[in-house]
């Protein structure tokens, strides 16, 4: 919907609905490798977004594949917990992300619970978010975007950090339970804008605006955390009955 073509390497198949995750089926390591490398041989990516990494062998395989694909623009969304609370990653994997993978990406986009896990800190305020962001920079990543949706406030503050600058993006909080997939959508939108030649900071700003619009226009499906509206930027003139 934002103008890019996505080639997806599936790392796991989940049985889930808006109420939660029922089960997770891991894709064989060699098939993950094949998906990444075979698609990239045909269509070379302009940017790569990394999402759910459920085990250390998967992370190690992806690091090897990234060396072969040789793409500089890499967005890491450290998916650790599903919207309903199901843990999606083990402790060994978290250690490898911190010690090996984080140094190889352009930006990491954790929400507050994920930033707390990665930095072993408690985040209750904007200064706490900035402190955690600086700790992540010390791990070797060049840029950090900490998403502030978990803080209880009238506005949502997302903080973009690198060695040279600090930017706070302020958005009005939208009262809804339909926020399934916001983090995955945000990182994918950043990758899209960044791949099209926007600066990383501007890509973050535009992606936040896109996600906010997608939340605001969400279809309100399901009994739990419903999906957001990914085609919110597309005008559909036909009226369907």
VEXZAKOL-74684 format. One line per 4 residues: for each residue x, y, z of N, C-alpha, C, O. Coordinates in pm, 1 decimal. Layout:
N
X,Y,Z,X,Y,Z,X,Y,Z,X,Y,Z  ... .
//
This chain:
241
81.7,-122.1,0.0,0.0,0.0,0.0,84.7,126.6,0.0,33.6,234.5,-29.9  212.0,115.7,32.7,299.7,233.0,34.0,391.8,238.5,-87.4,473.5,329.8,-100.3  378.2,140.7,-175.8,451.0,148.4,-301.1,569.9,57.0,-318.5,641.4,67.8,-418.1  593.3,-33.5,-223.9,705.4,-126.4,-240.2,654.1,-267.5,-266.8,536.2,-297.5,-248.1 .
745.0,-352.5,-310.7,710.8,-493.2,-333.3,784.4,-575.9,-229.2,907.2,-571.0,-221.6  711.2,-651.3,-149.3,771.3,-728.5,-40.2,794.1,-873.1,-79.6,705.5,-939.3,-133.9  915.5,-921.3,-51.1,946.5,-1063.8,-65.1,966.2,-1117.8,75.8,1057.1,-1074.9,146.8  882.0,-1211.0,116.2,878.1,-1251.4,256.3,942.1,-1387.2,279.9,912.2,-1484.2,210.2 .
1030.8,-1393.2,379.0,1086.1,-1520.1,425.6,1015.8,-1555.6,556.3,1034.0,-1487.1,657.0  936.5,-1660.9,555.5,859.9,-1701.0,673.4,948.3,-1778.2,770.3,1008.7,-1878.4,732.1  956.9,-1733.1,895.4,1037.9,-1803.1,996.8,953.3,-1895.9,1083.4,1004.8,-1992.0,1140.5  823.7,-1867.3,1093.1,733.5,-1950.6,1173.6,590.8,-1929.4,1127.8,554.9,-1822.9,1077.6 .
509.7,-2033.1,1145.9,366.9,-2022.9,1114.4,290.3,-2022.1,1246.1,304.8,-2113.9,1326.8  210.6,-1921.0,1267.9,135.2,-1912.6,1392.9,-13.6,-1934.8,1367.6,-69.3,-1889.2,1267.8  -75.6,-2005.4,1460.1,-222.0,-2014.6,1460.7,-270.5,-1913.2,1562.8,-259.3,-1934.9,1683.4  -323.7,-1803.8,1514.1,-366.4,-1699.4,1607.3,-486.3,-1624.4,1551.7,-510.9,-1622.4,1431.1 .
-559.9,-1563.0,1642.9,-667.8,-1472.4,1605.2,-655.2,-1347.3,1689.9,-551.2,-1325.8,1752.1  -757.1,-1265.2,1693.9,-746.1,-1138.7,1767.6,-738.8,-1159.3,1918.7,-701.0,-1068.5,1992.8  -775.2,-1279.3,1963.8,-774.9,-1307.3,2107.7,-642.7,-1363.0,2159.5,-615.0,-1354.5,2279.1  -560.6,-1419.8,2071.0,-433.1,-1473.2,2117.2,-371.4,-1573.5,2022.2,-422.7,-1597.7,1912.9 .
-259.2,-1632.3,2065.6,-184.7,-1729.4,1986.0,-214.5,-1869.5,2038.2,-198.9,-1897.0,2157.2  -257.4,-1957.9,1948.2,-287.0,-2096.2,1984.8,-162.9,-2183.4,1976.4,-135.6,-2261.9,2067.1  -87.4,-2169.9,1867.3,32.2,-2252.6,1848.8,130.0,-2185.9,1752.6,93.3,-2097.9,1674.8  256.2,-2230.4,1760.2,361.7,-2179.8,1672.9,434.0,-2298.6,1610.3,482.5,-2386.3,1681.7 .
441.6,-2301.9,1477.0,512.0,-2407.7,1405.0,637.1,-2346.9,1342.6,628.0,-2255.4,1260.8  753.4,-2397.7,1381.2,880.0,-2342.8,1332.6,910.4,-2394.1,1192.0,896.5,-2513.1,1164.0  951.7,-2304.0,1105.1,992.9,-2341.0,969.8,1136.6,-2394.1,977.1,1219.6,-2334.6,1045.8  1168.0,-2504.3,908.3,1305.0,-2558.8,909.9,1408.3,-2453.7,870.2,1386.1,-2373.4,779.6 .
1522.5,-2456.1,940.6,1627.8,-2356.1,921.8,1670.1,-2343.0,775.9,1684.4,-2231.8,725.0  1690.0,-2455.5,708.7,1737.5,-2452.1,570.2,1637.4,-2384.7,476.6,1675.9,-2321.3,378.3  1507.8,-2399.3,508.5,1404.8,-2335.3,425.5,1403.1,-2183.8,445.4,1374.2,-2108.8,352.1  1434.0,-2139.4,566.8,1444.5,-1994.8,592.0,1559.4,-1938.1,509.2,1544.6,-1835.9,442.2 .
1673.4,-2005.5,514.6,1790.9,-1966.1,435.9,1756.8,-1961.2,286.8,1789.8,-1864.3,218.2  1691.0,-2065.6,237.3,1656.2,-2072.1,95.4,1563.9,-1958.3,53.9,1581.2,-1898.8,-52.5  1465.7,-1928.5,138.5,1371.4,-1820.5,107.5,1444.8,-1687.6,90.3,1422.4,-1615.5,-7.0  1532.5,-1656.0,185.5,1604.0,-1528.2,182.1,1695.2,-1519.8,60.1,1689.9,-1423.1,-15.9 .
1777.7,-1620.5,42.4,1882.8,-1613.4,-58.9,1829.5,-1633.4,-200.5,1877.6,-1570.6,-294.8  1729.6,-1721.3,-215.1,1678.0,-1749.3,-350.1,1598.0,-1631.2,-405.0,1611.2,-1596.7,-522.5  1514.8,-1569.1,-320.5,1438.8,-1452.3,-366.7,1531.9,-1334.8,-396.3,1509.3,-1260.0,-491.4  1635.5,-1318.7,-315.8,1728.7,-1206.4,-332.8,1815.2,-1221.3,-457.4,1862.2,-1121.7,-512.4 .
1836.7,-1345.7,-502.8,1911.3,-1368.4,-627.3,1833.1,-1315.8,-747.2,1891.5,-1269.3,-845.1  1702.7,-1323.4,-738.6,1616.5,-1280.5,-849.5,1589.4,-1131.0,-844.0,1609.2,-1060.6,-943.0  1544.6,-1082.4,-729.6,1514.1,-939.8,-711.5,1594.5,-890.1,-591.8,1563.6,-924.4,-477.7  1696.5,-810.3,-617.0,1782.3,-762.2,-507.4,1706.3,-660.2,-423.9,1656.8,-561.3,-478.1 .
1696.2,-682.1,-293.0,1619.7,-589.0,-208.1,1686.6,-452.2,-196.4,1809.0,-440.8,-203.2  1605.1,-349.6,-179.0,1655.9,-215.9,-148.7,1668.4,-195.3,1.8,1746.3,-111.7,47.7  1591.1,-272.0,78.3,1598.2,-268.2,224.5,1546.3,-401.1,277.5,1471.6,-471.7,209.8  1586.8,-433.9,398.9,1542.0,-558.1,462.3,1482.3,-525.6,598.9,1541.5,-451.6,677.5 .
1366.7,-580.6,625.8,1305.0,-570.0,757.5,1305.2,-709.5,821.4,1262.5,-807.4,760.2  1353.8,-716.1,945.0,1359.1,-842.7,1018.4,1256.9,-838.5,1131.1,1253.4,-744.0,1209.9  1174.0,-942.2,1137.7,1070.9,-949.0,1240.9,1094.4,-1064.2,1337.1,1196.8,-1068.2,1405.3  1000.9,-1157.8,1343.5,1003.1,-1264.0,1444.6,1119.6,-1361.3,1426.2,1129.8,-1428.2,1323.5 .
1206.5,-1368.4,1525.6,1319.8,-1462.0,1528.8,1306.4,-1545.4,1656.0,1340.4,-1498.9,1764.7  1257.3,-1667.5,1642.8,1215.8,-1743.2,1761.3,1324.4,-1828.4,1825.5,1304.4,-1879.4,1935.8  1440.9,-1845.6,1758.5,1544.6,-1931.4,1815.8,1682.8,-1886.2,1771.5,1696.6,-1815.1,1672.0  1784.9,-1927.7,1845.4,1922.5,-1889.9,1811.9,1968.7,-1945.9,1677.5,2040.4,-1875.9,1606.0 .
1931.0,-2070.1,1638.5,1970.2,-2117.3,1505.2,1913.3,-2031.1,1392.6,1979.5,-2009.9,1291.0  1790.4,-1981.1,1410.5,1730.0,-1892.9,1309.5,1811.7,-1764.6,1297.6,1841.0,-1719.9,1186.7  1848.3,-1705.6,1410.2,1924.2,-1580.0,1409.1,2059.7,-1599.5,1342.2,2101.9,-1517.2,1261.0  2127.4,-1708.2,1376.3,2258.7,-1736.8,1316.5,2247.3,-1756.5,1165.1,2333.1,-1711.5,1089.1 .
2141.0,-1824.0,1122.6,2118.1,-1846.1,979.0,2094.3,-1713.5,907.1,2146.1,-1691.6,797.6  2016.4,-1626.0,968.4,1986.1,-1496.9,906.9,2111.4,-1410.5,897.1,2130.5,-1340.4,797.8  2196.1,-1414.8,998.2,2321.9,-1338.9,994.3,2407.7,-1385.1,876.5,2466.0,-1302.7,806.0  2415.5,-1516.0,855.3,2492.3,-1571.3,742.2,2432.2,-1528.6,608.2,2504.4,-1493.5,514.9 .
2299.5,-1532.3,600.2,2232.2,-1494.3,475.3,2249.3,-1346.0,445.9,2264.2,-1307.2,330.0  2247.3,-1262.4,549.9,2266.8,-1118.4,531.5,2403.6,-1087.4,472.6,2418.0,-994.6,393.0  2504.8,-1165.8,512.1,2639.5,-1147.6,456.5,2641.0,-1173.3,306.3,2712.4,-1106.3,231.7  2561.3,-1271.2,262.5,2556.3,-1305.6,119.7,2474.6,-1204.3,39.8,2510.0,-1169.7,-72.9 .
2365.2,-1157.4,99.3,2276.4,-1064.8,27.5,2337.8,-925.1,15.9,2317.1,-856.1,-83.9  2413.2,-883.5,118.3,2486.7,-756.0,118.2,2396.9,-633.6,96.1,2411.2,-561.6,-2.6  2306.3,-612.3,187.8,2219.3,-493.9,185.9,2250.8,-408.1,307.5,2263.2,-460.3,418.3  2263.8,-276.8,288.1,2301.8,-187.3,397.6,2183.7,-140.5,481.6,2198.9,-114.4,600.9 .
2066.6,-129.9,420.2,1950.6,-76.2,491.2,1872.1,-191.0,556.8,1793.6,-259.6,491.4  1895.0,-209.9,686.8,1832.0,-321.4,758.4,1758.1,-269.0,881.6,1817.0,-202.1,966.5  1630.1,-299.8,890.3,1544.5,-257.9,1002.0,1513.7,-381.7,1085.3,1460.8,-480.1,1033.4  1546.3,-377.2,1212.9,1520.3,-489.7,1303.2,1407.7,-454.7,1399.8,1420.9,-364.2,1482.2 .
1297.9,-526.8,1388.6,1188.6,-516.3,1485.4,1202.1,-636.0,1579.3,1169.2,-747.9,1539.8  1249.2,-615.8,1701.9,1276.9,-728.9,1791.6,1148.9,-785.3,1853.0,1119.0,-760.8,1969.9  1074.0,-860.8,1773.4,945.0,-915.3,1817.5,969.2,-1018.0,1927.5,1036.7,-1118.5,1905.2  914.8,-993.1,2045.0,938.8,-1081.3,2159.5,811.6,-1133.3,2224.4,808.3,-1244.9,2276.2 .
707.2,-1051.8,2221.2,581.4,-1090.7,2285.2,466.0,-1054.9,2192.4,461.1,-943.7,2139.7  373.3,-1148.1,2172.0,255.4,-1121.1,2089.7,161.8,-1025.1,2162.9,172.7,-1006.6,2284.1  69.9,-964.3,2088.0,-22.1,-866.3,2147.2,-99.5,-924.2,2265.0,-128.8,-853.6,2361.4  -132.4,-1052.9,2257.1,-207.3,-1116.3,2365.8,-123.1,-1160.0,2483.8,-176.8,-1206.1,2584.6 .
11.2,-1146.0,2472.5,98.9,-1178.3,2585.0,184.4,-1302.4,2566.9,268.7,-1330.5,2652.1  166.1,-1378.0,2458.7,244.6,-1499.8,2435.0,389.2,-1464.0,2401.3,415.1,-1381.2,2314.0  484.7,-1528.8,2472.9,626.9,-1505.0,2447.2,667.3,-1574.1,2317.9,635.0,-1691.2,2297.5  737.7,-1502.9,2230.2,770.7,-1553.9,2097.7,920.0,-1579.0,2078.2,962.5,-1610.6,1967.1 .
999.7,-1565.8,2182.6,1144.6,-1578.7,2170.4,1202.0,-1631.0,2301.6,1146.6,-1604.8,2408.4  1314.2,-1705.8,2294.4,1375.3,-1757.4,2417.4,1494.3,-1670.4,2459.1,1539.7,-1584.8,2383.2  1543.7,-1693.7,2580.4,1649.2,-1609.2,2637.3,1781.5,-1618.0,2561.2,1853.4,-1518.8,2548.8  1812.8,-1737.1,2510.7,1936.5,-1754.6,2434.0,1933.3,-1668.3,2308.0,2034.1,-1609.1,2269.6 .
1816.5,-1662.1,2244.4,1800.1,-1580.5,2123.5,1819.2,-1432.6,2153.5,1880.0,-1359.7,2075.0  1767.3,-1389.3,2266.7,1781.7,-1248.7,2306.7,1929.5,-1212.8,2321.7,1971.6,-1104.4,2281.1  2008.8,-1304.1,2380.3,2152.4,-1280.5,2398.3,2224.1,-1267.1,2264.7,2312.1,-1182.4,2249.2  2186.4,-1351.0,2167.7,2251.5,-1346.2,2036.0,2212.9,-1219.1,1959.9,2294.8,-1161.9,1888.0 .
2088.1,-1175.6,1976.3,2046.4,-1048.3,1916.1,2134.1,-935.2,1969.7,2182.1,-851.5,1893.4  2154.4,-933.4,2101.3,2232.3,-827.2,2165.6,2380.8,-833.8,2130.1,2444.9,-730.3,2112.1  2435.1,-953.8,2120.1,2580.0,-968.7,2100.0,2622.2,-971.1,1953.1,2735.2,-934.0,1921.4  2533.1,-1014.3,1862.6,2573.1,-1030.9,1723.5,2486.8,-954.5,1622.0,2538.7,-877.9,1540.8 .
2355.0,-976.0,1627.7,2268.9,-921.8,1521.8,2255.8,-770.1,1526.5,2256.7,-704.4,1422.4  2243.8,-714.9,1645.3,2215.3,-571.8,1660.2,2322.4,-483.3,1595.3,2293.5,-371.8,1551.8  2446.2,-533.9,1589.2,2555.7,-456.8,1530.0,2546.2,-450.0,1377.9,2609.0,-364.6,1315.2  2468.2,-539.4,1319.3,2462.5,-551.1,1173.9,2343.0,-479.3,1111.5,2326.6,-480.8,989.5 .
2258.7,-415.8,1195.4,2138.7,-351.3,1141.9,2151.2,-199.0,1146.4,2233.1,-143.8,1219.9  2068.9,-133.6,1066.8,2070.6,12.7,1058.9,1993.3,75.0,1174.6,2034.6,176.2,1231.3  1880.2,12.8,1208.6,1794.8,65.7,1316.0,1720.2,-49.3,1383.0,1683.7,-147.7,1318.7  1698.6,-34.7,1511.8,1617.2,-129.9,1588.1,1495.0,-55.3,1640.0,1505.7,59.6,1682.9 .
1377.5,-121.2,1636.3,1251.8,-50.3,1669.0,1174.3,-120.8,1782.1,1063.5,-169.0,1758.6  1229.8,-127.6,1902.8,1157.9,-196.6,2010.0,1045.0,-113.0,2068.9,1051.9,9.9,2069.5  940.1,-180.4,2118.9,844.7,-110.8,2204.0,902.7,-109.3,2344.8,1013.5,-158.6,2366.0  830.6,-54.0,2440.7,887.1,-38.7,2575.0,918.0,-173.1,2642.8,1027.3,-187.4,2697.5 .
827.0,-273.1,2642.1,862.4,-403.0,2702.1,985.3,-466.6,2637.8,1067.8,-525.9,2707.4  998.2,-454.9,2505.9,1114.3,-511.4,2436.2,1242.5,-436.0,2471.1,1348.1,-496.8,2488.9  1232.7,-303.3,2480.7,1348.9,-222.6,2518.7,1392.5,-254.8,2661.9,1511.7,-255.2,2692.5  1295.4,-281.7,2748.8,1327.5,-319.7,2886.9,1404.3,-451.3,2891.6,1501.2,-464.9,2966.2 .
1360.0,-548.2,2811.1,1426.8,-678.8,2806.5,1569.0,-664.8,2751.9,1663.0,-723.2,2805.7  1583.5,-587.1,2644.9,1714.7,-573.0,2580.3,1815.3,-494.4,2663.5,1936.0,-513.6,2649.0  1766.4,-405.7,2750.9,1857.0,-318.0,2827.3,1858.2,-346.9,2977.4,1934.5,-285.7,3052.2  1773.8,-440.1,3020.9,1762.5,-472.3,3165.0,1732.4,-348.1,3248.5,1789.6,-328.5,3355.7 .
1641.7,-264.7,3197.8,1601.5,-143.8,3271.0,1449.4,-136.2,3277.9,1379.5,-201.4,3200.4  1399.6,-56.9,3370.2,1256.6,-28.5,3378.9,1230.0,106.1,3311.5,1301.6,203.5,3334.6  1126.5,110.1,3228.2,1093.3,233.5,3156.3,955.6,282.0,3200.1,854.2,217.0,3174.8  954.2,397.3,3266.0,828.5,455.2,3314.6,807.7,598.1,3266.8,706.2,660.5,3298.1 .
903.9,649.9,3191.0,896.3,790.4,3148.7,978.2,812.0,3021.9,1049.0,722.4,2975.9  967.2,932.2,2966.4,1045.6,966.9,2847.7,1196.3,965.2,2877.4,1272.6,911.8,2796.8  1242.0,1021.9,2990.7,1385.8,1010.2,3023.0,1432.5,864.8,3032.6,1545.0,833.2,2994.1  1346.3,776.5,3083.8,1380.9,633.2,3089.0,1396.6,576.8,2947.7,1486.7,496.9,2921.9 .
1308.9,618.6,2856.6,1316.9,573.9,2717.9,1448.8,618.6,2654.3,1514.1,541.4,2584.1  1486.7,742.6,2679.6,1611.3,796.4,2624.5,1731.6,721.4,2681.6,1825.7,689.6,2608.9  1728.2,693.5,2811.8,1836.0,618.7,2877.7,1851.1,479.5,2815.9,1962.3,434.7,2788.2  1736.9,411.1,2794.6,1738.9,277.3,2733.7,1789.5,284.1,2590.3,1863.8,196.6,2545.8 .
1748.8,388.5,2517.9,1794.8,405.5,2380.8,1945.3,420.8,2372.1,2009.1,365.8,2282.3  2001.6,495.2,2465.1,2147.2,513.9,2467.8,2218.9,383.2,2501.2,2328.5,357.6,2451.3  2157.6,301.5,2584.8,2215.6,170.4,2616.3,2216.1,80.9,2492.4,2310.9,5.5,2470.5  2111.3,89.2,2412.1,2104.8,11.6,2288.1,2210.9,58.4,2188.5,2270.8,-23.1,2118.4 .
2233.7,189.0,2182.4,2338.1,241.7,2094.2,2475.9,188.0,2133.8,2560.6,163.1,2048.0  2497.0,170.5,2263.0,2624.8,116.7,2311.5,2645.5,-29.2,2271.4,2758.5,-78.1,2269.5  2535.2,-99.1,2239.1,2546.7,-237.8,2193.5,2593.0,-246.4,2048.2,2625.7,-354.6,1999.4  2595.5,-131.9,1979.3,2651.2,-130.4,1844.6,2556.4,-92.3,1734.0,2599.4,-75.8,1619.8 .
2427.5,-77.4,1763.7,2333.4,-36.5,1659.8,2350.6,113.7,1633.6,2381.6,189.9,1725.2  2330.5,155.5,1508.4,2355.2,295.9,1473.3,2238.0,387.4,1507.5,2257.7,504.7,1539.3  2114.4,333.1,1500.9,1995.1,414.1,1525.3,1893.0,333.2,1604.2,1885.7,210.9,1592.2  1814.6,403.7,1684.9,1711.5,339.0,1767.3,1581.9,418.3,1756.8,1582.8,541.4,1760.3 .
1470.9,346.8,1743.9,1338.8,409.3,1757.0,1263.7,331.9,1864.5,1221.3,218.7,1841.3  1247.0,392.5,1982.3,1171.2,327.7,2090.2,1028.0,377.9,2084.4,1001.4,498.0,2089.1  936.8,282.3,2074.0,794.7,315.2,2059.7,731.4,329.8,2198.8,746.8,243.0,2284.7  660.4,440.5,2218.9,613.2,472.9,2353.0,468.3,441.2,2383.3,413.1,492.6,2480.6 .
405.8,358.0,2302.3,263.5,330.9,2319.2,224.7,269.1,2452.1,109.7,281.4,2494.2  319.1,202.0,2519.8,287.0,135.6,2646.7,285.8,230.9,2766.7,236.9,195.2,2873.8  339.8,352.5,2748.8,331.6,450.1,2858.0,190.8,506.9,2864.5,130.4,536.3,2761.4  138.9,522.2,2984.5,3.7,574.6,3000.2,7.7,727.0,2998.5,51.4,790.6,3094.4 .
-38.3,783.4,2889.1,-39.7,928.8,2875.3,-138.4,967.8,2765.5,-181.1,884.0,2686.1  -173.4,1095.1,2762.6,-268.4,1145.4,2663.0,-208.6,1137.6,2522.8,-279.4,1115.1,2424.7  -77.5,1156.5,2515.3,-7.0,1150.7,2387.5,90.7,1032.5,2387.4,134.8,986.1,2492.5  122.6,985.9,2267.9,222.8,880.4,2252.0,352.1,945.3,2202.8,351.9,1020.5,2105.4 .
461.6,915.2,2271.1,590.8,970.5,2233.5,681.9,857.2,2185.5,711.6,764.1,2260.2  725.5,866.7,2060.0,821.3,772.1,2003.4,954.8,844.6,1991.2,960.8,956.7,1940.7  1061.3,780.6,2037.4,1190.2,849.3,2044.6,1291.6,788.5,1947.7,1321.5,669.2,1952.7  1343.3,874.1,1859.6,1444.4,836.1,1761.0,1580.0,888.4,1808.8,1595.4,1006.7,1839.2 .
1677.7,797.6,1814.7,1809.0,834.1,1868.1,1921.4,780.3,1781.4,1911.9,670.6,1726.3  2027.7,858.5,1769.9,2156.4,808.0,1724.3,2263.9,891.3,1795.2,2232.1,969.2,1885.1  2389.2,875.7,1755.9,2497.1,946.4,1825.7,2485.3,1098.4,1814.0,2529.3,1172.2,1902.1  2425.9,1143.4,1705.1,2424.8,1286.8,1675.3,2294.1,1359.2,1705.5,2293.1,1481.5,1719.8 .
2184.9,1285.9,1715.2,2057.3,1355.1,1734.6,1956.9,1274.3,1815.4,1967.1,1152.6,1830.7  1859.7,1348.6,1866.0,1748.4,1289.2,1941.2,1621.9,1360.2,1895.5,1612.2,1482.7,1903.5  1525.1,1282.6,1847.6,1399.5,1340.0,1799.1,1284.0,1270.3,1870.6,1280.4,1147.5,1879.6  1189.7,1349.8,1921.4,1070.9,1293.1,1986.3,950.3,1318.5,1896.7,913.8,1433.3,1871.3 .
888.7,1210.7,1848.9,767.9,1220.7,1767.0,646.2,1211.4,1859.3,631.2,1115.1,1934.5  560.5,1311.9,1852.6,444.1,1319.3,1940.9,316.2,1293.1,1861.8,290.9,1357.3,1759.8  236.4,1198.6,1909.6,109.8,1165.3,1843.4,-1.7,1160.3,1947.0,20.2,1119.0,2060.9  -120.6,1202.3,1907.0,-235.4,1191.8,1996.6,-276.2,1045.4,2009.8,-287.9,974.2,1910.0 .
-297.8,1001.0,2133.5,-334.0,861.1,2156.1,-474.9,833.4,2102.1,-567.6,911.4,2123.7  -488.5,722.4,2032.6,-617.8,681.3,1976.7,-676.8,574.4,2067.3,-615.7,469.5,2087.8  -793.4,599.9,2120.8,-856.3,505.0,2213.6,-922.0,391.0,2135.3,-1029.6,407.1,2077.8  -855.6,277.2,2134.5,-906.7,159.2,2064.9,-830.8,36.7,2114.1,-715.7,47.5,2156.5 .
-894.3,-78.6,2108.4,-823.8,-203.6,2139.4,-772.8,-269.2,2010.7,-703.4,-370.7,2016.2  -807.0,-211.7,1895.6,-770.6,-269.7,1766.2,-634.1,-219.9,1719.0,-622.8,-130.4,1635.2  -531.3,-281.7,1776.5,-393.5,-239.9,1746.4,-304.6,-359.4,1710.4,-182.4,-353.1,1723.9  -367.2,-468.1,1664.8,-291.1,-588.7,1631.5,-199.3,-562.3,1511.8,-245.3,-522.6,1404.7 .
-68.7,-585.0,1531.4,25.7,-569.9,1421.3,84.1,-431.5,1402.8,145.5,-403.9,1299.7  66.3,-344.1,1500.5,117.0,-206.9,1483.3,269.3,-203.6,1471.8,323.5,-132.2,1387.4  338.5,-280.4,1556.2,485.1,-280.2,1553.3,540.7,-336.2,1424.1,634.0,-280.6,1366.0  482.6,-447.2,1379.2,525.1,-509.8,1252.0,498.6,-415.7,1136.0,580.2,-404.1,1044.6 .
384.8,-348.9,1140.1,347.9,-255.1,1034.0,442.5,-135.6,1032.3,486.1,-91.4,925.9  473.8,-83.9,1150.0,562.1,32.3,1158.5,699.5,2.1,1099.1,750.4,79.6,1018.1  759.4,-109.4,1138.6,893.6,-143.0,1088.8,892.0,-170.0,938.5,987.1,-136.1,868.0  784.2,-230.7,889.9,771.3,-254.8,745.1,755.5,-122.5,669.5,810.4,-105.6,560.6 .
680.8,-29.9,727.6,661.7,102.1,665.2,792.7,180.3,663.4,823.9,247.3,564.9  869.4,172.0,772.1,1001.2,237.7,775.1,1089.5,181.5,664.4,1155.2,256.2,591.9  1090.3,47.9,652.1,1171.1,-17.1,547.8,1128.2,28.5,408.8,1211.7,50.5,321.1  997.4,42.3,389.6,946.2,85.9,259.6,991.2,227.5,225.7,1046.5,251.2,118.3 .
968.1,320.4,315.9,1006.8,459.6,290.1,1158.9,473.4,274.5,1207.4,546.5,188.2  1231.6,402.6,358.6,1378.4,408.3,354.7,1431.7,349.8,224.0,1528.8,400.6,167.8  1368.2,243.3,176.2,1410.2,180.6,50.4,1385.7,271.8,-69.1,1453.2,261.1,-171.5  1288.2,361.7,-55.1,1252.6,453.0,-164.7,1338.0,579.1,-166.9,1318.5,666.0,-251.9 .
1433.2,589.5,-73.4,1525.7,702.0,-76.4,1502.8,810.2,27.4,1577.2,908.2,31.7  1400.2,794.1,111.8,1379.5,890.7,220.3,1491.2,874.4,323.8,1550.8,767.1,333.4  1520.0,978.3,400.4,1615.2,964.5,510.8,1555.2,873.1,616.8,1433.6,854.1,621.2  1638.4,817.7,700.7,1588.6,726.6,803.9,1495.9,799.0,901.7,1391.5,746.1,939.8 .
1534.0,918.7,941.6,1450.6,995.9,1034.6,1315.0,1027.9,972.4,1211.6,1015.2,1038.0  1315.6,1068.8,847.2,1190.8,1100.4,778.8,1107.2,974.5,755.6,984.3,979.1,760.5  1175.1,861.5,730.1,1105.1,734.0,713.9,1031.2,696.9,841.8,918.6,647.4,837.0  1094.9,720.9,956.3,1031.1,693.3,1085.8,909.8,783.3,1106.1,803.6,737.3,1148.2 .
926.3,911.7,1076.1,816.3,1007.2,1092.8,697.0,969.3,1005.8,583.2,967.4,1052.7  723.7,939.1,878.9,615.5,904.9,786.0,549.6,772.0,822.7,428.3,756.2,808.6  629.8,677.0,869.8,576.2,546.8,909.6,485.6,559.8,1032.2,382.4,493.2,1040.2  523.5,644.8,1127.3,440.8,668.7,1245.9,306.7,729.7,1204.1,201.4,689.0,1253.2 .
311.3,826.7,1114.0,187.5,888.4,1064.7,98.7,785.8,994.9,-23.0,785.2,1013.4  160.1,699.7,915.2,85.5,595.3,843.4,17.7,499.4,941.3,-99.5,465.8,924.6  91.8,455.6,1043.5,35.2,362.5,1142.0,-78.0,428.3,1219.7,-181.2,365.8,1243.9  -59.5,553.5,1258.8,-165.6,624.9,1330.7,-293.7,632.6,1247.0,-403.9,612.5,1297.9 .
-277.1,661.8,1119.1,-392.9,669.8,1029.2,-458.2,532.7,1012.9,-580.4,521.7,1003.2  -374.6,427.9,1010.2,-425.3,291.3,995.5,-498.2,243.6,1121.1,-593.9,166.5,1112.5  -452.9,289.4,1236.9,-522.7,257.2,1362.6,-657.3,330.1,1366.1,-760.6,272.2,1399.5  -652.7,458.5,1330.7,-773.6,542.8,1337.4,-883.6,491.4,1245.4,-1002.0,505.3,1276.1 .
-844.8,432.2,1132.8,-943.6,385.5,1035.7,-960.1,233.1,1039.3,-1008.1,173.3,943.0  -920.4,171.0,1150.1,-926.8,25.2,1163.3,-1067.6,-29.9,1148.9,-1164.4,38.3,1182.6  -1080.4,-153.9,1098.7,-1213.1,-210.4,1070.0,-1288.2,-267.8,1190.2,-1404.4,-306.2,1177.3  -1223.6,-274.1,1306.8,-1287.4,-324.4,1429.9,-1335.8,-469.1,1415.3,-1450.6,-501.6,1445.6 .
-1245.0,-554.3,1368.3,-1276.1,-696.3,1353.8,-1235.4,-773.0,1479.8,-1141.4,-734.6,1549.3  -1307.5,-882.0,1508.4,-1267.7,-975.0,1613.3,-1310.1,-935.4,1752.6,-1357.4,-824.4,1777.0  -1291.4,-1031.3,1845.1,-1331.6,-1011.5,1984.5,-1218.4,-958.9,2071.9,-1241.7,-914.7,2184.4  -1095.4,-963.8,2019.9,-980.6,-919.0,2098.5,-914.9,-796.8,2037.6,-980.4,-696.6,2008.8 .
-782.0,-807.1,2018.1,-706.2,-697.6,1957.2,-716.9,-709.8,1805.3,-642.1,-785.0,1742.8  -808.7,-636.6,1748.0,-835.1,-644.7,1604.5,-725.7,-580.7,1521.3,-643.1,-505.9,1573.7  -724.7,-609.9,1390.1,-620.6,-556.4,1302.1,-639.7,-408.8,1271.0,-748.4,-353.1,1286.2  -530.4,-347.2,1227.0,-539.9,-209.2,1180.6,-565.5,-211.4,1029.1,-563.6,-317.7,967.0 .
-589.3,-94.8,971.0,-626.8,-85.1,830.5,-504.6,-54.3,743.8,-464.2,61.3,731.4  -446.2,-158.3,683.9,-323.1,-140.0,607.8,-341.8,-65.4,476.2,-245.4,-12.0,421.4  -462.8,-61.1,425.5,-483.5,11.7,299.2,-548.3,147.5,324.5,-624.6,198.0,242.1  -516.8,204.7,438.5,-575.3,334.9,474.3,-531.3,446.4,380.9,-598.2,549.2,371.0 .
-418.0,426.6,311.6,-369.2,532.5,221.6,-431.5,522.4,82.8,-411.1,609.7,-1.6  -507.8,414.9,59.6,-568.3,395.2,-72.5,-714.7,438.5,-69.5,-791.0,393.2,15.8  -753.6,524.4,-160.5,-892.2,567.6,-170.7,-971.7,469.4,-255.8,-940.7,449.3,-373.3  -1073.7,408.5,-197.1,-1159.4,316.9,-272.1,-1291.6,388.4,-297.8,-1367.9,416.3,-205.2 .
-1317.2,417.4,-424.5,-1434.2,497.4,-459.6,-1563.2,414.0,-468.6,-1673.0,464.9,-446.4  -1547.7,287.1,-501.1,-1668.8,202.7,-514.1,-1734.6,178.8,-378.9,-1667.2,159.3,-277.7  -1865.3,180.7,-379.1,-1939.4,150.3,-256.1,-1985.8,4.6,-262.6,-2060.2,-34.6,-352.5  -1940.8,-73.2,-166.9,-1976.5,-214.2,-165.2,-2094.6,-236.2,-71.9,-2101.3,-177.7,36.2 .
-2188.3,-321.5,-114.7,-2306.2,-347.7,-34.5,-2303.2,-491.2,17.2,-2394.8,-533.4,87.7 .
//
